[in-house]
Amino acid sequence: MASETDPERFDGMLLAMAQQCPGGIQELLDVIFNFLSRKTDFYVGGDKGKAFKLVTDVFKKYEGVAKERMEKDKDEREEAEKRRQERIAKKREEEAKRMAEAEQEPKIKEITDEEAEKIQKQLDQGSSAKSETNDESGAQNGDGDKAEKDDDEEDEADKGKLKPNSGNGADLPNYKWTQTLEEVEVRIPLNVKFPLKGKDMDVVIEKKKIKAGLKGHPPILQGEFPKEIKVEETTWCLEDKKVLLINLEKVNKMEWWSRLVTSDPEINTKKVQPENSKLSDLDGETRSMVEKMMYDQRQKEMGLPTSDEQKKQDVLKKFMAQHPEMDFSKCKFN
């Protein structure tokens, strides 16, 4: 039989039929048996009970096939989850190793301990004075109005961009995506009235391209990524047999994506926030490092100095102010 040699040849047609049956499987079966009663001699063309036996035989055959596939799908899901957990553990181990190496890096020391202690005391004393001065000058010179004006200018520059959803991505008509600095997660509801299998899906993911949807139908998601991904670390599965879940790993783990594919509307990455629940799980030192990275990322996007650059500028300004006898006119500070 042709269906035995090519069991998927009618999948597109049957999926289209199923999508037009709001009653789900029951309505689909009703349509098929109604067709057999009206257009064929299925019920009356043979010996009594033959049609019923044929239906039950075929049912039992594919009941066994379905159970085998269910076990296989379960094993595959468990294996995929195992790989995912191993990948997460590996990332955490690499991050811990990177942090440990960073802590062990030698610090360049260009001044004596006595000089460093003296400068630090002066900075500490100047910090409170600077804070009081800024508060007073802000009230006198209308700095509050200036800050509000700067915010308005930022809003104007980002006019038309979407506000990120709670997962730092976007909720679009056909799918939803969220992100961390390392990964992007995509959820595509498939809007069908029957459970789907992996073989029903058409998913192609490349380094900078993606196509995803149901076989025999136009893609629900298709386009180019704004940045490259690691194809070998990409996974996808069916969640509850009705939602396509795709996990993408970024190549560059130090920036936020403004869109999933280049044809999507942009989100305002300046309003991206790390998830508090995840930050709270980190130890104090790691959390401080992550928050510093987030701050520096936003500063770079706005063309402003990072926290380290700002500290260097402040130290240089203090040092120059404390040594007016020195000529810094020919010095260039980065």
C-alpha positions in Angstrom: 0.0 0.0 0.0 1.2 3.5 -0.8 0.4 4.6 2.8 2.8 1.9 4.1 5.7 3.1 1.9 5.0 6.8 2.5 3.0 7.2 5.7 3.4 10.9 5.7 2.2 11.6 2.2 -1.3 12.9 3.4 -0.1 14.7 6.5 -0.5 18.1 5.1 -4.0 17.4 3.9 -5.1 15.8 7.1 -3.6 18.6 9.2 -5.5 21.1 7.2 -8.7 19.1 7.8 -8.1 18.8 11.5 -7.5 22.6 11.8 -11.0 23.1 10.4 -12.6 20.8 13.0 -13.1 22.9 16.2 -14.4 19.7 17.9 -11.0 18.1 17.7 -10.4 14.4 17.1 -14.0 13.4 17.6 -15.2 15.8 14.9 -12.4 14.7 12.6 -13.4 11.1 12.9 -17.1 12.0 12.5 -16.2 13.7 9.2 -14.2 10.7 7.9 -16.9 8.1 8.8 -19.6 10.4 7.5 -17.7 10.5 4.2 -17.4 6.7 4.1 -21.1 6.3 4.7 -22.1 8.8 2.0 -19.5 8.2 -0.7 -18.5 4.5 -0.4 -20.0 1.1 0.4 -17.7 0.7 3.4 -20.6 -0.2 5.7 -22.7 -2.4 3.4 -20.3 -3.7 0.8 -19.1 -6.8 2.7 -20.1 -9.5 5.1 -21.8 -8.5 8.3 -19.3 -7.2 10.9 -16.5 -6.9 8.4 -16.3 -3.1 8.4 -16.3 -3.1 12.2 -13.5 -5.7 12.4 -11.5 -3.7 9.8 -11.7 -0.6 11.9 -10.8 -2.3 15.2 -7.9 -4.1 13.6 -6.4 -0.9 12.2 -7.1 0.8 15.6 -5.2 -1.9 17.5 -2.3 -1.8 15.1 -1.8 2.0 15.5 -2.5 1.9 19.2 0.6 -0.2 19.6 2.6 2.1 17.3 1.4 5.2 19.3 2.4 3.6 22.6 5.9 2.8 21.3 6.3 6.3 20.0 5.1 7.8 23.3 7.8 5.8 25.1 10.4 6.9 22.5 9.3 10.6 22.8 9.6 10.3 26.6 13.1 8.9 26.4 14.1 11.7 23.9 12.6 14.4 26.1 14.5 13.0 29.2 17.7 12.9 27.2 17.2 16.4 25.9 16.6 17.7 29.4 19.7 15.8 30.6 21.8 17.5 27.9 20.2 20.9 28.8 21.1 20.4 32.5 24.6 19.3 31.6 25.0 22.4 29.5 23.8 24.7 32.3 26.1 23.0 34.7 29.0 23.5 32.3 28.2 27.1 31.8 28.1 27.7 35.6 31.4 25.9 36.0 33.1 28.0 33.2 31.7 31.2 34.8 33.0 30.2 38.2 36.4 29.3 36.7 36.5 32.7 34.8 35.7 34.6 38.0 38.3 32.7 40.0 40.9 33.5 37.3 39.9 37.1 37.3 40.4 37.3 41.1 43.9 35.8 40.7 45.0 38.2 38.0 47.8 40.5 39.3 46.8 44.1 39.9 49.1 46.8 38.6 50.4 48.9 41.4 52.1 52.3 40.5 52.0 54.0 43.8 53.2 53.2 47.3 50.8 51.9 50.0 51.2 55.2 51.9 50.2 57.2 48.8 47.3 54.9 48.1 46.0 55.2 51.7 46.3 59.0 51.6 44.5 59.3 48.3 41.7 57.0 49.4 41.2 59.1 52.6 41.0 62.2 50.5 38.5 60.6 48.1 36.3 59.4 51.0 36.3 62.9 52.5 35.6 64.5 49.1 32.8 62.0 48.3 30.4 63.3 51.0 31.3 66.9 50.2 30.7 66.3 46.5 27.3 64.6 47.3 26.2 67.7 49.3 27.5 70.1 46.7 25.6 68.2 43.9 22.4 68.2 45.9 22.6 72.0 46.5 23.6 72.8 42.9 21.0 70.5 41.5 18.3 72.4 43.5 19.7 75.8 42.5 20.4 75.1 38.8 17.4 73.0 38.0 19.2 69.7 37.5 16.0 67.9 38.1 14.6 69.5 35.0 17.7 68.7 33.1 17.5 65.0 34.0 13.9 65.0 33.0 14.8 66.6 29.7 17.5 63.9 29.1 14.9 61.2 29.8 12.6 62.8 27.3 15.4 62.9 24.7 16.1 59.2 25.3 12.4 58.4 24.9 12.4 60.4 21.7 15.4 58.4 20.3 13.6 55.1 21.2 10.2 56.3 20.0 8.4 53.4 18.3 10.4 50.7 20.0 8.5 48.1 22.1 8.8 47.9 25.8 10.4 44.5 26.7 8.2 41.9 28.2 8.9 40.4 31.6 11.4 38.0 30.0 13.4 40.9 28.3 11.9 40.0 24.9 8.6 40.6 23.1 5.1 39.2 22.9 4.3 39.1 19.2 1.1 38.0 17.4 2.4 34.5 16.4 5.0 33.8 19.0 6.7 35.1 22.2 10.4 35.3 22.8 12.5 36.0 25.9 16.2 36.3 26.6 19.1 36.3 29.0 22.6 37.5 28.2 23.4 33.9 27.2 20.2 32.4 25.6 17.0 33.2 23.7 13.9 31.2 24.3 11.0 31.1 21.7 7.5 29.8 22.3 5.2 29.3 19.3 1.6 28.3 20.0 0.5 25.9 17.2 -3.3 26.4 17.6 -4.4 22.9 16.8 -7.1 20.8 18.4 -5.1 17.6 18.5 -1.7 16.5 20.0 1.3 17.0 17.7 4.5 14.9 17.2 8.0 16.0 16.3 7.5 14.6 12.8 4.7 17.1 12.3 7.1 20.0 12.6 9.2 21.7 10.0 12.1 23.3 11.9 15.4 24.5 10.3 17.9 26.5 12.3 21.2 27.8 11.0 23.8 30.2 12.4 21.9 33.3 11.4 18.6 31.9 10.0 15.5 30.2 11.3 12.4 28.6 9.8 9.7 27.0 12.0 6.2 25.8 11.6 3.9 22.9 10.7 4.8 20.6 7.8 2.7 21.4 4.7 2.0 24.9 6.0 3.7 28.3 5.6 6.3 28.9 8.3 5.0 30.7 11.5 8.5 32.1 12.1 11.1 32.7 9.4 13.9 35.2 9.1 17.5 36.2 9.9 18.8 36.5 13.5 20.3 39.9 14.3 23.4 38.1 15.8 24.9 34.7 15.4 23.9 31.6 17.5 25.6 28.4 18.3 23.8 25.8 16.2 25.3 22.8 18.0 23.8 24.1 21.3 20.4 24.8 19.9 17.4 22.6 20.9 13.7 22.4 20.2 10.8 20.3 21.5 7.0 20.2 21.7 5.7 21.4 25.0 2.3 19.8 25.9 2.2 18.7 22.3 0.8 22.1 21.3 3.6 24.6 21.7 6.9 24.6 19.9 9.7 25.6 22.3 13.0 26.6 20.9 16.2 27.4 22.9 19.0 29.3 21.1 22.4 30.0 22.6 24.1 33.3 21.7 27.6 33.5 20.4 28.1 37.0 22.0 27.0 36.7 25.6 27.6 40.4 26.5 24.7 42.0 24.7 20.9 42.1 24.5 19.1 41.4 21.3 16.7 44.1 20.2 14.6 41.6 18.1 14.4 37.9 17.4 14.6 38.2 13.6 15.4 41.3 11.6 11.8 41.6 10.3 10.5 41.9 13.9 9.8 45.3 15.6 12.6 46.4 17.9 12.4 46.4 21.7 14.0 49.2 23.7 17.1 47.4 25.2 17.7 50.3 27.6 14.7 49.1 29.5 15.8 45.5 29.7 16.1 44.3 33.3 17.7 41.1 34.8 15.2 38.8 36.5 15.2 39.5 40.3 14.5 35.9 41.1 17.6 34.7 39.3 19.8 37.4 40.7 18.6 36.6 44.2 19.9 33.0 43.7 23.4 34.3 43.2 25.9 34.9 46.0 26.7 38.5 46.8 29.9 38.7 44.9 28.5 37.1 41.7 25.4 39.2 41.9 27.4 42.4 42.2 29.4 41.3 39.1 26.3 40.7 37.1 24.7 44.0 38.1 27.9 45.8 37.1 27.9 44.1 33.7 24.3 45.2 33.2 25.1 48.8 34.2 28.1 48.9 31.9 26.1 47.5 29.0 23.5 50.3 29.4 26.2 52.9 29.7 27.9 51.8 26.5 24.5 51.9 24.6 24.1 55.5 25.7 27.7 56.4 24.8 28.6 57.0 28.5 31.6 55.8 30.5 31.4 52.4 32.2 31.8 52.1 36.0 35.5 51.3 35.7 36.1 54.2 33.3 34.2 56.6 35.6 36.2 55.5 38.6 39.5 56.2 36.7 38.2 59.6 35.6 37.2 60.5 39.2 40.6 59.4 40.6 42.5 61.4 37.9 40.4 64.5 38.6 41.0 64.2 42.3 44.7 63.6 41.8 45.0 66.6 39.4 43.1 68.8 41.8 45.4 67.8 44.7 48.6 68.5 42.6 48.0 71.9 40.9 51.8 72.3 40.7 52.0 69.5 38.0 51.4 70.1 34.3 48.9 67.7 32.9 48.2 69.6 29.6 50.2 67.1 27.5 48.8 64.0 29.1 46.2 62.0 27.4 43.9 59.9 29.6 41.6 57.2 28.3 
